[in-house]
């Protein structure tokens, strides 16, 4: 049921349902009131029933949210913050295998 809600919202990563500052989960994502606009193709998922949205919210609270529930704001217990100025694709990652000798 939780995955049905995620598919209905068309989200893959937590950052897709956060506010711009990376501190709060947006209300539309908590309640499933709209689907996210995306260029990615997701399988068709009809709107899940109300009890599925309760499971979705409970899972978000248990995994990411501050212990104090607020009806209008959903603060993360560890905010991810704003986007990094350096795209991760630009970070020089070390090779996983030796670049010299036999392996």
Buried (B, 14 or more C-beta within 10 A) or exposed (E): BBEBBBBBBBBEEBEBBBBEEBBBBBBEBBEBEEBBEEEEEBEEBEEBEEEBBEBBBEBBBEEBBBEEEEEEBBBBEEBBEEEEEEEEEEEEEEEEEEEEEEE
